[in-house]
Amino acid sequence: MRHALLIASIFFGALSSAASPAIAQNVIRVTAAPAAWAPMLQELAAQFKEQYPEITVKIEAKNRDFESLTEQTLREAITGDLPDITLTGSNQIRVFVERGYAVDLGQFMSTDREWGDVGYSSAAADTGRIDGHEYGLTLAASMPVIVYNKDLVAKAGADPEAFPSEWPDIINLGRKIPAIDRDMGLFFEHESNGNWTYLALLESAGGKIATPSNDVAFASEQGLWALDVIRQIGEAGQARADMSRDQARQAFTAGKLGALVTASSAIGGFQKQIGGRFSLGVAPFPLPSPNGRLPVAGLTAVLFSKDQAKAHAAWKFLKFAMTPSSQAVIVKSTGMIPFNERAINDPNSLRNFYSSEPLFAVALLNRDRVTSWYSFPGPNSIKIFNTIKDILQKVMTIKMPPEQALQEMKSKVAALLAR
């Protein structure tokens, strides 16, 4: 009897071992940030399962931001437990490329006969390109925008339906709101991850954070101008109310802040939190230069799986996420702009949505001026961004003039790049 049980145990154990690799091939593990997007990603995974019942997409979205997700992913790489896909910000791609983890998606794009008909824009392709290779597939992107309280803007004597389009006028309005009401006028999210809003100012004026060879390029006329705009916003009132990004967003939804320079992906959340407390307005981020560009922060997929079967299954999911129906799910849930041009004009996808929700459509106005969200190469990338963030804080709080700040940024960043 014991002999028979031993034989049966060995048989079923061998059967299980033989079957498990095949089963594992059909389970795609996807990590993502921020955690707030988990319900939207779960919905995409469920819709994908209906079309591809043989593939299961397992969503893990527990991290608050892109940086913490990257740190988690690098730890998983050490233990040999990388996910098949990570969905993160486009500024996080380089670190995975430098370590040899990221898979070049160009091989799928060039061999998939259906890819050319998907509608992926050329601007989107630029956001995921590193050293001439497509290591990131940006499913949708968040654009820098200005959200504002129409009621407070009207109290300050401005037209709430025609928000100013140039920084001097925006800053002047930011000064007027506290003079009429005790609420704060204007807040610029200078502490954004990866210096995103500073990059938006710099590149909107035609400047660059780095040269093609990854040397410092921000020590320029445009770089100084961007710091001076931050100084002026600080002098207009933000220096007296030095809050974190989350505190500023809470103040805005509570009706205590006139205008907030933020991300379009926050629009949906603002609508829900504001309710009927006041009328919400959205204005595009100013582009003072005809050569200006705006870095996009968004849902960029990086493929890690080097197993052929899993990689192809993962590519099916990514391609599915680019379809008009999937793009509608992403946009309506987050406020990001789609990177499928066909979805924008598809009545069954987003055309009717943008007609009925004009606030979400504002971010589309600058979609032809997008560029990648740059990250410095090397092991000091995060240190560099934190160094710049600390200096921006000093400029915003009027503790350091723009000229001195620019020189300090240049010397400190150059030193970190040289290590």
N, C-alpha and C positions, 0 to 999 in steps of 0.2 A: 504493500500500500504506500509506504513511504517512498519507495523507489518510483512508483507511478506518479506520485505527487511531484517529486523532484523533476521527472521528465516533463510533466505538464508545465511546471514553473519555468523551466528552461525554454520550452517551446513558445509560451506566451511572452516571455521576456524578450526572446529573439524577435518575435513578431512585432512587439511594441517598438523595439529599437529600429527595426527596418522601416516601420511606418512613420516614426516621428520626424525624420528629415523631410518627408513629403508633406506632412502636415505643417511643419515649420515654414516651408517655402511659401505657404498661402497666408501667413500671418505677417503683416507689415507693421512694424512698430514705429510710431511717429511721435516725436517729442515737439513741444511748441511752447511759445510764450507770446503774450502774457496769459495768465490763467483765466482771465475774464473771457477769452475767446474759446474756451473749452466747449461750451454748448454749440457754438457755430460749427466747430470742427467735428463734433460728434454727429451733427446733422449731415455734414458732407460725407462722413464715413458710412452712415446708414444708407444714404442715397446711392453711394458707390456700391455697397453690398447688394442692393437690389439689382443693379446692372451686372455686377460681377460676383455672383454668389460663391464662387470658388475662392475668393480672396477676402480676408478679414483685415481691416485697418484698425489697429489699436492705438487710440489717442491718449497721450500722456501730457497734460498741460497743467503743471503745478507751479511753475516759476512766475514770479511777479514781472520780470523784465528780461530783455535779451541777454544782458551781461551775466546774470545768474544762470541762465540756461546754458550759455557757453561754458561757464565754469563747471557745471554739472556734466556737460558733454565731454569735456577734456578729462574729467575724472573717470568717466565711463570708458573712454578710449584706453586708459592705462590698464583697466581691468578686463579689456577685451569685450566690452558690453555696449558698443556703439549702437544707437538706433539705426533703423534703415533710412529714415528721413528726419531732419530737424527743420522746423519752420521758425524762422528767426528774422532779425533785421539784416538788411543787405550789408551793413557795416561789419557784420560778424563773419562774413564768408572767408576773408583773407586768412584768419588764424587757422581755419581748417585746411585751407589750401597749402599753407606753409608747412603744416605737419603731415601732409600727404594723405589726409583722411577723405577729402572731398572727391567725388567722382565727376569727371567732365561730362556734362549733360549734352554737349554738342554731338556726341556719338548717337544719341537717341534722336535728337532733332534732325540730324542729317539722313538717318536711315528710316525714320517713321514716315511712311507715305501720307499719313493723315495730318501730320503736324503742320504742314504748310497751309492747311485749310482751317486751322484752329482760330486764327485771328490774333496771335501774339504780336504785339506792336514792337517796332524796332527800338523805341525808347525804353520799353520794358527790358529788352535784351541787354541794353547798356547797363542796367542796374545790377545785373548779376555777373558781369564779365570781369574776370581777373586775368591780367597778362594775356589777353586775347582769347581766353577760353571761357565757356559758359558754365561756371561752377554753381550758379544760383538761378533758380527759376522764380521770378517774382510773380506771385499769383494776384496780388493786389497791393496797393501802396497808400500810405498816409501822406498827405501833403501838408506843408505848413499853411495855416490859415489864421484869420483873426475872427474870433467869436465875440459878439458884443450884446449888451443889454440895450435894446431899442428904447426902453422907457427912460433910462438914465441919459442916453445920448440925446433924446428929445428935450429932456430937462435942461441939458447944457446948451440948448439953442441950435443944435445941428439937426440935419435931416436924417432920421433913422433909416430911410430907404436909400440913402446915398452916402454910405460910409466913406470917409476920405481914402484916397488911393495912394497917397504919398506920405512918407514918414514925418516930415515937418508938421503936416496938418493932423496926422494921427496923434502925434505927441502933444500938440497944442490942445486937441480935444481931451487928451488924458489929463491935462492940467485943469481944464474947465470943470470937469465933472465933480471933483472934490470941492471946488469953489462954490458950486450950486448946492451940492448935497455933501454930506460928510462921508459918503462912500468913496472907495478908492477908484481912481480913474483908469489906469492902464498897467497891465502886468505882462512882462515878457519872460517866457520860461527859459531863462538862461542856464538853468541847471539840467537841461535835457540830456538824456543819455547820448554818449558819443558826440557831444557838442553840436547836436543836430540843428538847433535854432541859430547858433552862431554861424554854422556853415551855410545856412539858408541866407542869412544877411550877406555874408561874404560873397557867395556865389551868385546871388541875385544882382549884385553890382558888377559882375563879370570877373571877380577874383577867384583864386584857387587856394586851397589849403596846402597843396603839395605839388611839386613838379612831376612830370612823367617818370622821373627816376627816383621819386619819393623823397625828395629834399624839401625843406621849408619853402613855401611860396606865399604864405599869408602876410609876410612882412612887406606889405605893399600899400599903395594908395587905398585900394579897396578894403584891405585888412584894417587900416586905421579908421576908415569911414565906418565900418561895421562896429568897431569898438566905440566910436563917438556916438552912434545911434543908441547903443546900450547905455552910455553915460547920460545922454539926454533923457532917456526913459527913466533912469534912476533919479535924476534931478526933478522930473515931473511928478514924482511921488513914490516910485517903487522903493527907493532907498530908505524911506521912512517906514515901510511895511515889508520888511525883508522876510518873505514867507517861502516855504517850500512849494514845489509844483503842486502837490496834492492839496495843500492848504489854500493855494490860490484858486484851484478848481472848485474847492468847496465854497470859497467866498463868492465865486462867480455864480454858481448855481443857487446860492442863497440870496442873490440879488444885491450883493454888497460890492461888486466890482464891475466897472463899466465895460472894459474890453480886455481880452486875454489873447495873447499870441500863443497858439497851441497847435495841436495836430488834428487833421480832419477826422481821424479815427475816433476822436472823443465826441463828435457831434451827436451821435445817437444816444450816448449816455447822458449828455447834457439835456437833450430833449426830455428824456424820461425823468430826470431829477428835477428839472425846472417845473414841469407840469404847466400849470397856468399862472405861475407866480409873476412872470414877465414875458415880453415878446423877445424871442431869440433872433439875432441876426448873424450872418456869416459873410465875411468879406475875404477876397483873395489876398494872399501875401504879396506886397508890392514888389515889382520888378523894375528897378530904376534904370537898368542898362538893357539895351536891345540884345546884348550878348549874355544877359543874365540867365542863370539856370537855378533850379531848386532841387536839393537832394531829397529823395523819397525814403521814407521809413515804412517798411511794410512786411508783408507776409512772404518772405523769400524762402524757398525750399532748397535745402542742400542734401544731396544724396550721398550716403556713406556705404551702403551695401555693395560689396564687390562680388557677391554671389550672383551669377548670371540670372537665375530664375527669380530670385528675390528682387533684383534690380529692375527687371522687366515688369514685375508686378507693381513695384513702386512707381515706375514710370507711367503705368496705366492710371494709377491714382492721381498723379500730378497732372496728367493730360485731362483727366476727368474734372479736376478742380479748375481747369481753364475754360470749360464749356460755359455757354451763356447761362444755363440754369444754376450751375455752381457759383458763377460770378455774382449772380443775383443774391444768393444766400450770403456770400461774404460781404458784399456791399451794404445790404440792408441791415446786417448785424453789426457792422463796425463803422461805416461811414468812409471807409477807404475807397479809393478810385479803382475801377477794374482795369486790368491790363489786357483785356480782350476787347478790341475795338468793335467787334460785331455785337457784343453783348450790350454796348451802350445804345445802339440803334435798334435792337431787337425788341419788338412790342411785347414778346413773351418773356423777356428778361428784364431789362432796365429802362427802356425808353419811357414807358408809362410811369414808372417809379420816379424818375427824375422830373417828369412833368408835374407830378403831384407833391413831390418833396424837393422844392427848389433849393433848400439849404444844403442838401447833399450834393447838388449839382455845381455848387460854387467851386469846389476843389477841381472840377473837370476843366475849368477855364485855363489852368496853367499846365495841363497834362502834356502838352507838346514841348514844354521847357524843362522836363525832368532830367536829372542826372543821378549817378550813383552816390550812395552815402559812403564817403571815403573813410577808410581806416588806415592808420599808419602801420607799416610792416614791422616785424620783429617782436621780441619778447616784451618790449616796453610799451606796446600799443595802448594798453589800459592806463598805464602811468602817464602817458602823454595826454590823453583825454582828461584825466583827473587834474593834471597840472594846468591845462587850459581852463578847465571849469573853475578852479580856485582863483585864477587871475580874472576871469569874467565876473566872479562874485565881487572882487575888489573894485572893479570898474563900476559895476551896477550900484554899489553902496558908496560911491564917490570917495573911496579910500586910495585910489590910484588913477592918475590921468591916463587917457588912452595912449599917448605917446610912450610913456614909461611902460605901460602894460604890453604894448606891442614888442618892444625891445626885450622885455623879460620873457615873454612867450617864445620869441625867436631863439634866445640863448638857451633856455631850458629845454625846449623841444629838440634843438640841434644836438645838445649834449646827450639826451636820451636816445636819439637815433644813432649816435656814434658808438654806443655801448655794444 
